[in-house]
Amino acid sequence: MTIKIGLMGCGVVADYGHIPAIKAVEELELTSIYDPDPARLREMQQRHGVGQAFTDVDAFFESGIDAVTLTSPAPAHTRNVADAARHRKPVLCEKPLSMTEDEGRSMIAAMADADLPLYVGFCYRFSPAALEIKRLVDDGAIGDVRSLRLIYNWDCHGKYYRPDPHGRPDHWVTDPRRDGRMAEGGPMVDCGTHQIDLAVWWLGSPIVRHHGHGAWVDDYHAPDHVWVHMDHANGAHTMVEISYSYGHTTRDKFSHFAYELIGADGMVVYHRNHGFFELRTHQETRRLPYSEEKEFVGMYRAFAEALDAGRNGHLCTAEEALRVTAIARHATDQVIAQRLAPSA
Ligand SMILES: NC(=O)c1ccc[n+]([C@@H]2O[C@H](COP(=O)([O-])OP(=O)(O)OC[C@H]3O[C@@H](n4cnc5c(N)ncnc54)[C@H](O)[C@@H]3O)[C@@H](O)[C@H]2O)c1
């Protein structure tokens, strides 16, 4: 039986990630889309050939959909989930789950009261490379995993020095998506939640202590280069480093994306920039099949199975996502508080 999906939020990630993935999964059909911006809505309806498009929330939910996927910005998630609960539709929500912990809890409560599942779209889990790391860790391939270094430094669409067409002084122009991500909490809350989630999921061990550090390369409320150090219940340590100002003003772009898992008997190293993915132990050095870090199709296969058979599989539950998001926000808030505190 085909499951009819509705999508709310016709932006960039819906365009390149979610909509193509939903269309690639046989059990799913994208029947309805919603966006408050009519121009964006029509453009996406035409580009992806979606049957029904709405700027009215209730009409969208009453259009015959079985489940909803939320690809709206984080500040819209709480209201979107409340509407889904009211209309009794299961939800797959983009990360970060919510802007505050209280909002996240209210979303979980609304869906639990309606007896409906709420999943969060941590698509990195479904990358074949991430799944391979999970298998290797579970199999003890590198012994006890004691230390993780998870890094994603990039420009988050950048900041450009532009000649002014009206003859006024030249000026800096920031990509509005970068401003949006910084307003939602900055790099640790946005991309960093993927890495924190991976660390907890790979090790199967919760975080018991964490501490944030940060730097302001640019002028936002949140720091734009953030580190979080986290101790797991099993004694392992994870360091996540995320920057949105790594070459953000340079003409030619840089990025640095790495997973490094260090165990008592070896290492797993993944470097996106070099397409490098290797297992090294005392017995062998093995090249592993490289894949990109994002995987939306696998996530939607899991969503289809969850809706059909009630099995979560590797999907991230809202409860897990709430813990991850709380760490990312708290670490960011710690950095802001340290900056504001008078120095001793
Ligand atoms: N998983 C990933 O790898 C990944 C990548 C990029 C973005 N994201 C997340 O996806 C979300 C969207 O990001 P984006 O880059 O596509 O943003 P975007 O700004 O390009 O698009 C957001 C869209 O949502 C619409 N919108 C605004 N208010 C809405 C509401 N109340 N209900 C429904 N739609 C509404 C906007 O009109 C816009 O079309 C963010 O939470 C972001 O953190 C995840």
The ligand as an SDF file (V2000), in Angstrom:
LIG
                    3D

 44 48  0  0  0  0  0  0  0  0999 V2000
   19.5440   17.4570    7.4310 N   0  0  0  0  0  0  0  0  0  0  0  0
   20.2960   18.3200    6.7850 C   0  0  0  0  0  0  0  0  0  0  0  0
   21.3540   17.9820    6.3090 O   0  0  0  0  0  0  0  0  0  0  0  0
   19.8080   19.7390    6.6310 C   0  0  0  0  0  0  0  0  0  0  0  0
   20.3530   20.5700    5.6420 C   0  0  0  0  0  0  0  0  0  0  0  0
   19.8690   21.8740    5.5200 C   0  0  0  0  0  0  0  0  0  0  0  0
   18.8620   22.3320    6.3790 C   0  0  0  0  0  0  0  0  0  0  0  0
   18.3660   21.5030    7.3430 N   0  0  0  0  0  0  0  0  0  0  0  0
   17.2830   21.9520    8.2530 C   0  0  0  0  0  0  0  0  0  0  0  0
   16.0750   22.0040    7.4900 O   0  0  0  0  0  0  0  0  0  0  0  0
   15.2760   23.1240    7.8690 C   0  0  0  0  0  0  0  0  0  0  0  0
   14.9990   23.9850    6.6250 C   0  0  0  0  0  0  0  0  0  0  0  0
   16.2170   24.4220    6.0640 O   0  0  0  0  0  0  0  0  0  0  0  0
   16.3370   25.0730    4.5940 P   0  0  0  0  0  0  0  0  0  0  0  0
   17.7830   25.3230    4.3850 O   0  0  0  0  0  0  0  0  0  0  0  0
   15.6050   24.2690    3.6110 O   0  0  0  0  0  0  0  0  0  0  0  0
   15.5810   26.4700    4.8560 O   0  0  0  0  0  0  0  0  0  0  0  0
   14.9660   27.4580    3.7710 P   0  0  0  0  0  0  0  0  0  0  0  0
   14.9430   28.7920    4.4460 O   0  0  0  0  0  0  0  0  0  0  0  0
   15.6280   27.3050    2.4490 O   0  0  0  0  0  0  0  0  0  0  0  0
   13.4600   26.9330    3.5870 O   0  0  0  0  0  0  0  0  0  0  0  0
   12.4920   26.9610    4.5770 C   0  0  0  0  0  0  0  0  0  0  0  0
   11.1150   26.9840    3.8920 C   0  0  0  0  0  0  0  0  0  0  0  0
   10.1290   26.8810    4.9350 O   0  0  0  0  0  0  0  0  0  0  0  0
    9.1040   27.8320    4.6700 C   0  0  0  0  0  0  0  0  0  0  0  0
    8.4290   28.1910    5.9250 N   0  0  0  0  0  0  0  0  0  0  0  0
    8.5660   29.3160    6.6770 C   0  0  0  0  0  0  0  0  0  0  0  0
    7.7080   29.2610    7.7200 N   0  0  0  0  0  0  0  0  0  0  0  0
    7.0450   28.0980    7.6350 C   0  0  0  0  0  0  0  0  0  0  0  0
    6.0240   27.4800    8.4050 C   0  0  0  0  0  0  0  0  0  0  0  0
    5.5210   28.0710    9.5070 N   0  0  0  0  0  0  0  0  0  0  0  0
    5.5750   26.2600    8.0230 N   0  0  0  0  0  0  0  0  0  0  0  0
    6.0570   25.6510    6.9330 C   0  0  0  0  0  0  0  0  0  0  0  0
    6.9980   26.2040    6.1330 N   0  0  0  0  0  0  0  0  0  0  0  0
    7.4970   27.4050    6.4830 C   0  0  0  0  0  0  0  0  0  0  0  0
    9.8130   29.0060    4.0130 C   0  0  0  0  0  0  0  0  0  0  0  0
    8.9060   29.8120    3.2660 O   0  0  0  0  0  0  0  0  0  0  0  0
   10.8260   28.2710    3.1140 C   0  0  0  0  0  0  0  0  0  0  0  0
   10.2900   27.9670    1.8490 O   0  0  0  0  0  0  0  0  0  0  0  0
   16.0620   23.8330    8.9910 C   0  0  0  0  0  0  0  0  0  0  0  0
   15.5570   23.4270   10.2430 O   0  0  0  0  0  0  0  0  0  0  0  0
   17.5030   23.3410    8.8040 C   0  0  0  0  0  0  0  0  0  0  0  0
   18.2370   23.3190   10.0100 O   0  0  0  0  0  0  0  0  0  0  0  0
   18.8130   20.2240    7.4640 C   0  0  0  0  0  0  0  0  0  0  0  0
  1  2  1  0
  2  3  2  0
  2  4  1  0
  4  5  1  0
  4 44  2  0
  5  6  2  0
  6  7  1  0
  7  8  2  0
  8  9  1  0
  8 44  1  0
  9 10  1  0
  9 42  1  0
 10 11  1  0
 11 12  1  0
 11 40  1  0
 12 13  1  0
 13 14  1  0
 14 15  2  0
 14 16  1  0
 14 17  1  0
 17 18  1  0
 18 19  2  0
 18 20  1  0
 18 21  1  0
 21 22  1  0
 22 23  1  0
 23 24  1  0
 23 38  1  0
 24 25  1  0
 25 26  1  0
 25 36  1  0
 26 27  1  0
 26 35  1  0
 27 28  2  0
 28 29  1  0
 29 30  1  0
 29 35  2  0
 30 31  1  0
 30 32  2  0
 32 33  1  0
 33 34  2  0
 34 35  1  0
 36 37  1  0
 36 38  1  0
 38 39  1  0
 40 41  1  0
 40 42  1  0
 42 43  1  0
M  CHG  2   8   1  16  -1
M  END
$$$$
